[in-house]
Amino acid sequence: MENLKITVFQGYLFWENTDKNLQNITLRLSGGIREKTDLIILPEMFTTGFSMNAAQLAEPMNGKTMQWMEKTAQQYDCVITGSIIIQENGKYYNRLIWMRPDGTYNHYDKRHLFGMGKEDETYTAGTEKLIVELNGWKICPMICYDLRFPVWLRNIEATPYDLMIIVANWPERRAAHWRTLIPARAVENQAYVIAVNRVGHDGNEVYHSGDSTCIDPAGNVVYYKRDEEDLYTFSIIGDEVQKVRRALPFLKDADEFKIV
């Protein structure tokens, strides 16, 4: 695997204001990306904040945000990813888009919907895990609440990955859980984990402290930022994944299981 250059945006999200969020992200990227990057990662529901107002905010798969993502991926010649509210076949999804610079894309629908926030009453859960490839890396993107469910995230032979991405709107009052679970997922799956959260208060006056982070397969911190909006580019090392797996080859001893 080649080394990957990652750009993360820990952003303030303007509540239920797609146009303003797209304008802000466009501005931050134009002023902050000064070198070639392979991947830009945005938070969960990056155009709206974590809103249950899907009837008013959902977009179709050919909507303005998808068009913006395609244009932005082309502009920076990289993949761009994050989740948005999508309406499809009469249902609403918290959907992560993996947009390539050639306009092709994959998507992942959030499997674990946050019942405490009544997300499960508005959105339809996904059923399929997504594994994508970039420069020789196998990458598993997930969304926020998924982080709490290690069986769904488990690095298994049938769907192996080298990097897990978590995009989130994770509140500060549960930040201790966030900071604990991310390193756990990295160590148990012997993979990098990059988790990108938002900052600031949302429309329900819930504060988000960010705490966006990258943890390597050995559990070491590569990147961490709290409280402030931040656009930052760093590299992750392909050799590090193989080095850890050679030194501690315990994935081969993992239990077999199936999700029903």
C-alpha positions as CSV (number, residue, x, y, z in Angstrom):
1,M,0.0,0.0,0.0
2,E,1.1,3.5,-0.8
3,N,1.1,6.1,2.1
4,L,-2.2,7.9,2.1
5,K,-2.5,11.7,2.5
6,I,-5.7,12.5,4.4
7,T,-7.4,15.9,4.9
8,V,-10.0,16.0,7.7
9,F,-12.4,18.9,8.3
10,Q,-13.6,19.2,11.9
11,G,-16.2,21.8,11.1
12,Y,-18.8,24.0,12.7
13,L,-22.1,23.1,11.1
14,F,-24.8,25.7,10.5
15,W,-28.1,24.2,11.6
16,E,-30.3,22.9,8.8
17,N,-28.7,25.3,6.3
18,T,-27.3,23.3,3.4
19,D,-26.2,26.3,1.3
20,K,-24.3,28.0,4.2
21,N,-22.6,24.8,5.1
22,L,-21.5,24.1,1.5
23,Q,-20.2,27.7,1.2
24,N,-18.3,27.4,4.5
25,I,-16.7,24.1,3.6
26,T,-15.8,25.4,0.1
27,L,-14.1,28.4,1.7
28,R,-12.2,26.3,4.3
29,L,-11.0,23.9,1.6
30,S,-9.9,26.7,-0.7
31,G,-7.9,28.4,2.0
32,G,-6.6,25.3,3.8
33,I,-5.5,22.7,1.2
34,R,-2.0,23.6,0.2
35,E,-0.8,20.2,-1.0
36,K,-2.0,17.2,-2.9
37,T,-4.3,15.1,-0.8
38,D,-5.8,11.7,-1.5
39,L,-9.0,11.9,0.6
40,I,-11.1,14.6,2.2
41,I,-13.3,13.5,5.2
42,L,-16.2,15.6,6.3
43,P,-18.5,15.0,9.4
44,E,-21.8,13.2,9.6
45,M,-24.7,15.2,8.0
46,F,-22.2,17.9,7.0
47,T,-24.8,20.0,5.2
48,T,-27.4,20.1,8.0
49,G,-26.2,18.9,11.4
50,F,-27.8,15.9,13.0
51,S,-31.4,16.8,12.2
52,M,-34.5,14.7,12.2
53,N,-36.2,17.2,9.9
54,A,-35.7,14.9,6.9
55,A,-38.9,15.8,5.2
56,Q,-37.6,19.3,4.7
57,L,-33.9,18.7,4.3
58,A,-33.5,15.4,2.4
59,E,-32.0,15.6,-1.1
60,P,-32.3,13.1,-4.0
61,M,-29.2,11.3,-5.2
62,N,-28.8,13.9,-8.0
63,G,-29.3,16.8,-5.7
64,K,-27.1,19.9,-5.0
65,T,-24.8,18.2,-2.5
66,M,-24.0,15.3,-4.7
67,Q,-23.2,17.8,-7.5
68,W,-21.1,19.8,-5.1
69,M,-19.2,16.6,-4.0
70,E,-18.5,15.6,-7.6
71,K,-17.2,19.1,-8.4
72,T,-15.1,19.3,-5.3
73,A,-13.6,15.8,-5.9
74,Q,-12.7,16.9,-9.4
75,Q,-11.2,20.2,-8.2
76,Y,-8.9,18.6,-5.7
77,D,-8.4,15.4,-7.7
78,C,-9.2,13.2,-4.7
79,V,-12.0,11.3,-3.0
80,I,-14.3,13.2,-0.8
81,T,-16.6,11.5,1.8
82,G,-19.1,12.4,4.5
83,S,-22.8,11.7,5.2
84,I,-25.9,13.6,4.1
85,I,-29.7,13.2,4.3
86,I,-31.0,11.3,1.3
87,Q,-34.5,10.5,0.2
88,E,-34.9,7.5,-2.0
89,N,-37.9,5.4,-2.9
90,G,-40.0,7.1,-0.3
91,K,-37.5,6.5,2.5
92,Y,-34.9,8.7,4.3
93,Y,-31.3,7.6,4.8
94,N,-28.3,8.9,6.8
95,R,-26.1,8.1,3.8
96,L,-22.3,8.3,3.5
97,I,-21.1,9.1,0.0
98,W,-17.7,8.0,-1.3
99,M,-17.2,10.4,-4.3
100,R,-14.3,9.9,-6.6
101,P,-12.9,12.6,-8.9
102,D,-14.2,10.9,-12.0
103,G,-17.8,11.2,-10.7
104,T,-18.3,7.6,-9.7
105,Y,-19.3,6.9,-6.2
106,N,-20.3,4.3,-3.6
107,H,-22.5,4.8,-0.6
108,Y,-23.1,3.4,2.9
109,D,-26.4,3.7,4.8
110,K,-25.9,4.0,8.6
111,R,-26.8,0.7,10.1
112,H,-27.1,1.6,13.8
113,L,-29.6,4.4,14.1
114,F,-29.5,6.4,17.4
115,G,-32.7,5.5,19.2
116,M,-32.1,7.9,22.0
117,G,-32.3,10.7,19.4
118,K,-35.2,9.1,17.6
119,E,-33.1,8.6,14.5
120,D,-34.7,5.2,14.0
121,E,-38.2,6.9,13.8
122,T,-37.1,9.0,10.8
123,Y,-34.5,7.1,8.9
124,T,-34.2,3.6,7.5
125,A,-31.2,1.5,8.6
126,G,-28.7,0.1,6.1
127,T,-27.9,-3.5,5.9
128,E,-24.7,-3.7,3.8
129,K,-21.1,-2.9,4.9
130,L,-19.1,-1.0,2.4
131,I,-15.4,-1.7,1.7
132,V,-13.8,0.6,-0.9
133,E,-10.2,0.8,-2.2
134,L,-7.9,3.8,-2.6
135,N,-4.2,3.5,-3.6
136,G,-4.0,-0.1,-2.5
137,W,-5.8,0.5,0.9
138,K,-9.0,-1.3,1.8
139,I,-11.2,1.2,3.6
140,C,-14.3,0.7,5.8
141,P,-16.4,3.8,6.3
142,M,-18.9,4.0,9.2
143,I,-21.2,6.6,10.8
144,C,-21.2,7.8,14.4
145,Y,-23.3,5.4,16.5
146,D,-21.8,2.5,14.6
147,L,-18.7,3.0,16.7
148,R,-20.4,1.4,19.7
149,F,-21.0,-1.9,17.9
150,P,-17.7,-3.8,17.5
151,V,-19.3,-6.9,15.8
152,W,-20.4,-4.8,12.9
153,L,-17.0,-3.1,12.7
154,R,-15.0,-6.3,13.1
155,N,-12.1,-6.8,10.7
156,I,-12.8,-10.2,9.3
157,E,-11.4,-12.3,6.4
158,A,-14.6,-11.9,4.3
159,T,-14.4,-8.1,4.4
160,P,-10.9,-7.1,5.4
161,Y,-9.8,-3.5,5.7
162,D,-6.7,-1.4,6.6
163,L,-8.5,1.8,7.5
164,M,-11.8,2.5,9.3
165,I,-13.4,5.9,8.9
166,I,-16.0,7.2,11.3
167,V,-17.9,10.4,10.4
168,A,-19.9,11.8,13.4
169,N,-22.0,14.3,15.2
170,W,-20.9,13.0,18.6
171,P,-21.8,15.2,21.6
172,E,-19.3,16.4,24.1
173,R,-21.2,15.0,27.1
174,R,-20.2,11.5,25.8
175,A,-16.8,12.4,24.6
176,A,-15.1,10.1,27.1
177,H,-16.8,7.2,25.3
178,W,-15.6,8.5,21.9
179,R,-12.0,8.8,23.1
180,T,-12.1,5.3,24.6
181,L,-13.8,3.4,21.7
182,I,-11.7,4.8,18.8
183,P,-8.4,3.4,20.1
184,A,-10.1,0.2,21.0
185,R,-11.4,-0.2,17.4
186,A,-7.9,0.5,16.0
187,V,-6.1,-2.0,18.3
188,E,-8.6,-4.8,18.1
189,N,-8.8,-4.6,14.3
190,Q,-5.2,-3.8,13.7
191,A,-6.1,-0.9,11.4
192,Y,-5.9,2.8,11.3
193,V,-9.1,4.6,12.5
194,I,-9.8,8.1,11.5
195,A,-12.8,9.7,13.3
196,V,-14.1,13.1,12.2
197,N,-16.6,14.9,14.4
198,R,-18.2,18.4,14.3
199,V,-17.7,21.2,16.7
200,G,-20.1,23.8,18.3
201,H,-23.7,23.8,19.4
202,D,-26.4,22.4,17.2
203,G,-30.0,23.5,16.8
204,N,-31.0,21.6,20.0
205,E,-28.2,23.4,22.0
206,V,-26.2,20.2,22.2
207,Y,-22.5,21.0,22.3
208,H,-19.9,19.0,20.2
209,S,-16.3,19.3,21.2
210,G,-14.9,17.6,18.1
211,D,-12.1,15.4,19.4
212,S,-11.5,14.3,15.9
213,T,-8.6,11.9,15.8
214,C,-6.5,9.4,13.9
215,I,-5.2,6.3,15.7
216,D,-2.7,3.9,14.1
217,P,-2.9,0.1,14.3
218,A,-0.7,0.0,17.4
219,G,-2.9,2.5,19.3
220,N,-0.7,5.6,18.9
221,V,-2.2,9.0,18.2
222,V,-1.4,10.5,14.8
223,Y,-3.8,13.4,15.0
224,Y,-6.1,14.9,17.6
225,K,-8.1,18.2,17.8
226,R,-10.6,19.5,20.3
227,D,-13.2,22.3,20.4
228,E,-11.9,24.3,17.4
229,E,-12.8,24.2,13.7
230,D,-9.8,22.6,12.0
231,L,-8.8,21.6,8.5
232,Y,-5.7,19.4,8.7
233,T,-3.7,17.2,6.3
234,F,-1.6,14.3,7.5
235,S,-0.2,11.0,6.1
236,I,-0.9,7.4,7.2
237,I,1.7,4.8,6.6
238,G,1.0,1.6,4.6
239,D,4.0,-0.3,6.1
240,E,2.7,0.4,9.6
241,V,-0.4,-1.8,9.1
242,Q,1.7,-4.7,7.9
243,K,4.3,-4.2,10.6
244,V,1.8,-4.5,13.4
245,R,0.0,-7.5,11.9
246,R,3.3,-9.3,11.4
247,A,4.4,-8.6,15.0
248,L,1.1,-9.6,16.5
249,P,-0.8,-11.9,14.1
250,F,-3.9,-12.3,16.3
251,L,-6.5,-11.5,13.6
252,K,-6.1,-15.1,12.3
253,D,-7.3,-16.4,15.7
254,A,-10.5,-14.3,15.7
255,D,-13.8,-16.1,16.3
256,E,-16.0,-16.8,13.2
257,F,-19.5,-15.4,13.3
258,K,-22.2,-14.1,11.0
259,I,-24.5,-11.1,11.5
260,V,-28.2,-11.8,11.1
